[in-house]
Amino acid sequence: MSTSVKLSRFFLFLAPFAIFIVSSSTLFPFIVGKYAFFRAVVDLSLIFFVWAWASGKIRIEWKSLKKPLAIGVTIWVVIFLLASFLAYDPWAAFWGNFERGESGVQLLHLFIFFFLLTVLLRHKEDWKKMLKFMLVAAASVVVYGLLAGSNGFIGPSFSLNTRFQGSLGNPDYTGQFMIFTVFFALYLMLNASSSNTQHKILNVNSWYGFLAAFFFAVFLLSQTRGAFLGFAAGAAMVLIYLAFTWPTKKIKAVFVGVLLLLVISLGLFVNFRNSSFVKNLPVVGRFADISLQSGATRIWTWVSAVKGIQSRPLVGWGPENFSVVFDKYFDTRHFDPVEGGETWFDRAHSIILDYGSETGLVGLAAYLAVFVLYYVQFFKTNKKHSESVVGYRSLVARSLFFAMPVGYLVTGATLFDVLPMYISLFVFLALSNHELQSTNNQTTNHK
């Protein structure tokens, strides 16, 4: 492997550590440092990749970029950029602002990130390395949260009475991010190298299993209700997939039983959510506070978003222009002179309505098409896998791939994406583009 390729991969592997960066000297310490670091390392990785490609040290594997999922991501980004140029405020739409750092230029960097992941990580071992870096970066998020409140680490001190936010600056972001992190840990656990001894395999599996449980605990400590719903939906999809695909009837019945137990448990939890016992449960008690009343401000904002879509239905108002929609269709119930309240929103707090209002119905359709094409690619390869003998690890791994987009979309129904989520999402999509292929697909080695 040439030096230029090594350098390109080096900076690519650094990208996940953007989520750890907190720049206390900037106006928005949990935002600015992250996107500045991410864009810098992605640009450097691209520069060294172009250098390697121009000098003939590496070839682009176009076959991977012609898969349905990769095409879907490309179309989505193109339409997103088009919506930026045709926005109410094109400057804000393309360049963004300091508070969020999201914009056309941000998504362009994320697409470059996706491209580099696809062309540089061609083998399973490459992907294992990237996911290990993702887990180390996620661990750094947690370490920061444990140190917050002392020694120059800004943010609330860790306590079971507060929601855990780590280095992300918002507990909601942490809840969303940890769902992907649990997935990556489980993927590595299920793909432990079979060349190791049995004793060593058990040690590796136990280690990644511990990490998955650890990050799930952090997920619970974030007390993010939208992410809780997404995780529950994802778990249900895992059980449904396994109930249909597991080769033995007895084990299928077990999965059906667990699914019913999950549904009953959630039903009881919701039914008794107003009881003092449930409300006083440590950590999980906040999950019980899911109601139309508790989410009233978001519902009012969603109505404003729908009006914004109706007024500019094709390519919307443009990224980073939702505040214009919110002001134009302001719901006066947001203003409470007695109790106070939030009277300014720059997000609809729903990925569906955010993309709908900011990139129009065309942009929303392109975004959702990414997941439609994901499942087209998934089921196409799922048929090929079903025709061959696969072990339980492969079935469980595929159940996770089957469930992850559902968990993400359900989570996003009441939340919105930020850079840590975008990084996780694009890593997941690029990984899926690599994994969801025919079993006899051959990859090309670096020169």
C-alpha positions in Angstrom: 0.0 0.0 0.0 1.4 3.4 -1.0 2.1 6.2 1.4 -0.6 8.4 -0.1 -3.2 5.6 0.4 -2.0 5.1 3.9 -2.3 8.8 4.7 -5.8 8.9 3.1 -6.9 6.0 5.3 -5.3 7.5 8.3 -7.3 10.8 8.1 -10.4 8.8 7.3 -10.0 6.8 10.5 -9.6 10.0 12.4 -13.0 11.4 11.3 -15.1 9.6 14.0 -13.2 11.4 16.7 -14.9 14.7 15.7 -17.7 13.7 18.1 -15.2 14.0 21.0 -14.1 17.5 20.2 -15.4 20.3 22.5 -14.0 23.7 21.7 -14.5 25.7 24.9 -13.2 28.9 23.3 -15.9 29.1 20.6 -19.4 30.5 20.8 -20.9 27.0 20.5 -18.3 24.7 22.1 -20.2 21.5 21.4 -20.7 22.3 17.7 -18.0 24.3 16.1 -14.9 22.2 16.9 -16.7 19.0 15.8 -17.5 20.2 12.3 -14.3 22.0 11.8 -12.3 18.9 12.7 -14.5 16.6 10.6 -14.2 18.8 7.5 -10.5 19.2 7.9 -9.7 15.4 8.2 -12.2 14.5 5.3 -10.6 17.1 3.1 -7.1 15.8 3.9 -8.2 12.2 3.3 -9.6 13.3 -0.1 -6.5 15.2 -1.1 -4.2 12.1 -0.4 -6.8 9.9 -2.2 -6.7 12.0 -5.3 -2.9 12.1 -5.2 -2.9 8.3 -5.0 -5.5 7.9 -7.7 -3.7 10.4 -10.1 -0.4 8.6 -9.6 -2.0 5.2 -10.3 -1.5 3.9 -6.7 -5.2 3.0 -6.3 -8.2 2.4 -8.6 -11.8 3.4 -7.9 -14.0 0.4 -7.6 -17.0 1.8 -9.6 -19.0 -1.4 -9.1 -19.5 -0.5 -5.4 -20.7 3.0 -6.3 -23.2 1.7 -8.8 -25.2 -0.3 -6.2 -28.7 0.9 -5.5 -27.9 2.2 -2.0 -24.9 4.3 -3.2 -27.0 5.7 -6.1 -29.7 6.6 -3.7 -27.3 8.5 -1.4 -25.8 10.3 -4.4 -29.2 11.5 -5.6 -30.3 12.6 -2.1 -27.1 14.7 -1.8 -27.5 16.3 -5.2 -31.1 17.3 -4.5 -30.1 18.6 -1.1 -27.5 20.8 -2.8 -30.1 21.9 -5.3 -32.4 22.9 -2.5 -29.5 24.9 -1.0 -29.0 26.9 -4.2 -32.8 27.5 -4.6 -33.3 28.3 -0.9 -35.0 31.4 0.6 -31.6 32.3 1.9 -29.1 30.5 -0.3 -26.0 31.7 1.7 -27.3 30.2 5.0 -28.5 27.1 3.2 -25.1 26.3 1.6 -22.7 27.6 4.3 -24.8 27.1 7.4 -24.2 28.9 10.7 -22.1 28.5 13.8 -24.9 27.2 16.1 -25.6 24.0 14.0 -22.9 23.7 11.4 -25.4 21.9 9.2 -25.7 23.0 5.6 -25.1 22.1 2.0 -21.3 22.2 2.5 -21.7 19.9 5.5 -23.7 17.3 3.6 -21.2 17.6 0.7 -18.4 16.6 3.2 -20.5 13.8 4.5 -20.9 12.5 0.9 -17.1 12.7 0.4 -16.8 10.8 3.6 -19.2 8.1 2.2 -17.3 8.0 -1.1 -14.0 7.5 0.7 -15.4 4.8 3.0 -16.7 3.0 -0.1 -13.5 3.2 -2.2 -10.9 2.8 0.6 -12.5 0.1 2.8 -12.9 -2.8 0.5 -12.5 -5.7 2.8 -14.2 -6.9 6.0 -11.0 -6.3 8.0 -10.9 -2.7 6.8 -14.4 -2.2 8.1 -13.7 -3.9 11.4 -10.9 -1.4 11.9 -13.2 1.6 11.1 -15.8 0.3 13.5 -13.3 -0.2 16.3 -12.4 3.5 15.8 -16.1 4.3 16.1 -16.3 2.5 19.4 -13.1 4.2 20.7 -14.6 7.6 19.7 -17.9 6.6 21.4 -16.0 5.6 24.6 -14.3 9.0 24.5 -17.8 10.7 24.5 -18.6 8.8 27.7 -15.3 9.6 29.3 -15.8 13.2 28.6 -19.3 13.0 30.2 -17.8 11.4 33.4 -15.2 14.2 33.7 -17.6 17.0 32.9 -18.0 19.7 35.5 -14.4 19.5 36.6 -10.8 20.1 35.4 -11.9 22.3 32.5 -14.4 19.8 31.1 -17.6 21.8 30.5 -21.1 20.4 30.8 -23.2 19.1 33.7 -21.5 16.8 36.3 -22.5 13.1 36.0 -25.4 12.1 38.2 -28.2 9.6 38.0 -30.5 12.6 38.6 -29.4 14.3 35.4 -29.5 13.2 31.7 -26.2 12.1 30.4 -24.9 14.1 27.4 -21.2 13.2 27.2 -19.3 15.4 24.8 -22.3 15.9 22.5 -23.8 18.8 24.4 -27.4 17.4 24.4 -28.8 14.2 25.9 -31.1 13.7 22.9 -28.0 13.5 20.6 -26.4 11.0 23.0 -29.5 8.8 22.9 -29.6 8.8 19.1 -25.9 8.2 18.7 -25.7 5.3 21.2 -28.2 3.3 19.1 -25.8 3.2 16.2 -22.9 2.5 18.7 -24.7 -0.6 20.1 -25.2 -1.8 16.5 -21.5 -1.4 15.7 -20.4 -3.3 18.8 -22.8 -6.1 18.1 -21.6 -6.3 14.5 -18.0 -6.7 15.6 -19.1 -9.3 18.1 -20.9 -11.3 15.5 -17.9 -11.0 13.0 -15.1 -12.2 15.3 -12.5 -13.9 13.2 -13.0 -17.6 13.0 -9.2 -18.1 12.5 -8.7 -17.5 16.3 -8.9 -20.2 18.8 -12.2 -20.9 20.4 -11.0 -19.6 23.8 -9.9 -16.3 22.1 -13.1 -16.0 20.1 -15.1 -16.2 23.4 -12.9 -13.5 24.9 -13.4 -11.2 21.8 -17.2 -11.9 21.8 -17.4 -11.2 25.5 -15.5 -7.9 25.1 -17.7 -6.6 22.3 -20.8 -7.9 24.1 -19.7 -6.0 27.2 -19.3 -2.8 25.1 -22.7 -3.2 23.6 -24.2 -3.5 27.1 -22.1 -0.6 28.3 -23.3 1.7 25.5 -26.9 0.6 26.0 -26.5 1.7 29.6 -25.3 5.1 28.4 -28.3 5.1 26.1 -30.6 4.6 29.1 -28.8 7.3 31.0 -29.5 9.8 28.3 -33.2 9.3 28.9 -34.1 10.2 25.4 -37.8 9.3 24.8 -37.6 9.4 21.0 -34.6 7.2 20.9 -36.3 4.8 23.4 -39.1 4.4 20.9 -36.6 3.8 18.1 -34.7 1.2 20.1 -37.9 -0.6 20.9 -39.0 -0.6 17.3 -35.6 -1.9 16.2 -35.6 -4.7 18.8 -39.1 -5.7 17.5 -37.8 -5.8 13.9 -34.9 -8.0 15.0 -37.3 -10.5 16.6 -39.6 -10.4 13.6 -36.8 -11.1 11.1 -35.4 -14.0 13.2 -38.9 -15.5 13.7 -39.3 -15.7 9.9 -35.8 -16.8 9.0 -34.5 -19.1 11.7 -34.2 -22.6 10.4 -35.7 -24.5 13.4 -39.3 -24.1 14.5 -38.6 -24.4 18.2 -36.3 -21.4 18.1 -38.7 -19.5 15.9 -41.3 -20.0 18.7 -38.9 -18.5 21.2 -38.5 -15.4 19.1 -42.2 -15.0 18.8 -42.6 -15.4 22.5 -40.0 -12.8 23.3 -41.6 -10.4 20.8 -45.0 -10.9 22.5 -43.3 -10.4 25.9 -41.8 -7.1 24.6 -45.1 -5.9 23.3 -46.9 -6.8 26.6 -44.2 -5.2 28.7 -44.3 -1.9 26.7 -48.1 -2.0 26.9 -48.0 -2.3 30.6 -45.4 0.4 30.9 -47.5 2.8 28.9 -50.7 1.8 30.7 -49.2 2.5 34.1 -47.0 5.3 33.1 -48.8 7.8 35.4 -48.4 5.7 38.5 -46.0 6.8 41.2 -44.1 3.5 40.9 -43.2 4.0 37.2 -42.5 7.7 37.5 -40.1 7.1 40.4 -38.1 4.4 38.6 -34.5 5.6 38.4 -33.3 6.5 34.8 -36.3 5.0 32.9 -39.0 6.9 34.7 -38.7 9.8 32.2 -39.5 7.4 29.4 -43.0 7.1 30.9 -43.7 10.8 30.2 -44.6 10.2 26.6 -47.9 12.0 25.8 -49.4 14.6 23.5 -49.3 17.1 26.3 -45.6 16.7 27.0 -44.9 17.1 23.3 -47.3 20.0 22.7 -44.6 22.5 21.6 -43.2 20.0 19.0 -46.7 19.3 17.6 -47.3 23.1 17.2 -44.0 23.3 15.4 -44.9 20.3 13.2 -48.0 22.2 12.1 -45.9 25.2 11.1 -43.6 22.8 9.2 -46.5 21.3 7.3 -47.6 24.9 6.3 -44.1 25.6 5.2 -44.2 22.5 2.9 -47.5 23.6 1.5 -46.2 27.0 0.6 -43.0 25.7 -1.1 -43.7 22.1 -1.9 -41.0 21.2 -4.5 -37.6 22.0 -3.1 -38.6 23.7 0.1 -37.2 26.7 1.9 -33.6 25.4 2.0 -31.4 23.9 4.6 -30.9 26.1 7.7 -34.0 28.1 6.7 -36.6 26.5 9.0 -36.4 29.4 11.4 -38.0 31.5 8.6 -40.8 28.9 8.3 -41.3 28.9 12.1 -41.5 32.7 12.2 -43.8 32.9 9.2 -46.3 30.4 10.6 -45.7 31.1 14.2 -48.1 29.4 16.6 -48.9 32.0 19.4 -49.3 29.2 21.9 -45.5 29.0 22.1 -45.6 32.4 23.9 -46.7 32.1 27.5 -46.2 35.4 29.4 -46.7 33.5 32.8 -44.8 30.3 32.4 -42.4 31.3 29.6 -41.4 28.9 26.9 -39.5 28.5 23.6 -40.5 31.1 21.0 -37.7 30.3 18.5 -37.1 26.9 16.7 -34.6 26.3 13.9 -35.6 22.7 13.5 -39.0 21.0 13.3 -37.7 18.3 15.6 -38.7 15.6 13.1 -36.4 14.4 10.3 -39.4 13.9 8.0 -40.8 17.4 8.5 -37.3 19.0 8.6 -36.4 17.5 5.2 -39.9 18.2 3.9 -39.9 21.8 4.8 -36.2 22.5 4.0 -35.8 20.4 0.8 -39.4 20.1 -0.3 -41.3 17.0 -1.3 -38.6 16.2 -3.9 -35.9 16.3 -1.2 -37.9 14.3 1.2 -38.7 11.7 -1.4 -35.0 11.4 -2.2 -34.1 11.0 1.4 -36.7 8.3 2.0 -35.7 6.6 -1.3 -32.3 6.0 0.3 -34.0 3.6 2.7 -36.3 2.1 0.0 -33.2 1.3 -2.1 -31.5 0.0 1.1 -34.2 -2.6 1.5 -34.2 -3.4 -2.2 -30.5 -4.2 -1.9 -31.1 -6.0 1.4 -33.8 -8.3 0.1 -32.0 -9.0 -3.1 -28.9 -10.2 -1.2 -31.1 -11.8 1.4 -32.5 -14.2 -1.2 -28.9 -15.2 -2.2 -28.0 -15.8 1.4 -31.1 -17.9 2.0 -30.1 -20.2 -0.9 -26.8 -21.0 0.9 -26.0 -22.5 4.3 -25.5 -19.7 6.8 -24.7 -19.9 10.5 -26.6 -18.3 13.4 -24.1 -15.4 13.5 -25.0 -14.4 9.9 -28.7 -14.6 10.6 -28.4 -12.4 13.7 -26.2 -10.0 11.9 -28.6 -9.7 9.1 -31.5 -9.1 11.5 -29.6 -6.1 12.9 -29.1 -4.7 9.3 -32.9 -5.3 8.8 -33.8 -3.5 11.9 -31.4 -0.6 12.0 -33.1 1.8 9.5 -36.4 1.3 11.2 -34.9 2.2 14.6 -33.2 5.2 13.1 -36.4 6.5 11.3 -38.6 6.0 14.4 -36.1 7.8 16.5 -35.9 10.6 14.0 -39.7 11.0 14.0 -39.4 13.3 17.0 -35.7 14.4 16.7 -33.3 15.7 14.1 -29.9 14.8 12.8 -26.7 16.5 13.9 -23.0 15.7 13.0 -22.5 12.8 15.4 -25.7 11.2 14.0 -24.7 12.0 10.4 -21.3 10.4 10.9 -22.9 7.2 12.3 -25.5 7.2 9.6 -23.0 7.5 6.7 -20.7 4.9 8.2 -23.7 2.6 8.5 -24.8 3.3 4.9 -21.3 2.7 3.5 -20.9 -0.5 5.7 -24.3 -1.7 4.4 -23.3 -1.0 0.8 -20.3 -3.2 1.4 -22.1 -6.0 3.3 -25.3 -6.2 1.2 -23.7 -7.8 -1.8 -23.6 -11.2 -3.4 -21.6 -13.7 -1.4 -19.3 -14.3 -4.4 -18.5 -10.7 -5.0 -14.8 -10.1 -5.5 -12.9 -7.0 -4.3 -9.9 -5.4 -5.9 -6.8 -5.0 -3.8 -4.8 -1.8 -3.5 -1.8 -1.7 -5.7 
